Amino acid sequence: METERIGPPAIAGEREMLRAFLDFHRATLAMKCDGLTDEQLRRQSMPPSTLSLLGLVRHLAEVERAWFRRVLDGQDVPLVWSPEGDFQVAYDATESTRAEAFTAWQAEVEHSRRIEAAAESLDVVGYSARWEEDVSLRMVMLHLIHEYARHNGHADFLREGVDGVVGV
């Protein structure tokens, strides 16, 4: 199944623009994984790194969960793969499957979308225990765009290493 990716608009309001860029980067990550087997998705970059495409999906599920559900919505939910709060643990996907990782990631993206849509404005505030300060929905969305963009760069190299596909 090929992932549909819609480019962000050139002109839009702030919230629509942030939402579009975040969804663009989410779709980019999914596209980098299209057409690969579980084994290919688990292929690690190089020792000692455990980074893989599947690990990126797991990590970004944790990021979505932490920022939207825990910080903005105040939910007391544990991280999925990182019970100690070490986001690096999610990168090790040696025992994971596409179904497991993508089901968790897509569920967290849907939670994030609902939380964002329900917020009255980008000025809604949550508390980040990790950063020990209040943060706005605006900052969270910008942070996630940055997080996805950075990791999509990693995904470019990982995908090229798996089957030579570049530039998706």
Secondary structure, DSSP 8 states (H G I E B T S, - for coil): ---------SS--HHHHHHHHHHHHHHHHHHHHTT--HHHHH--SSTT----HHHHHHHHHHHHIIIIIIIIS------SS-TTS-GGGGG--TT--HHHHHHHHHHHHHHHHHHHHHSSSTT-EEEETTTTEEEEHHHHHHHHHHHHHHHHHHHHHHHHHHH-----
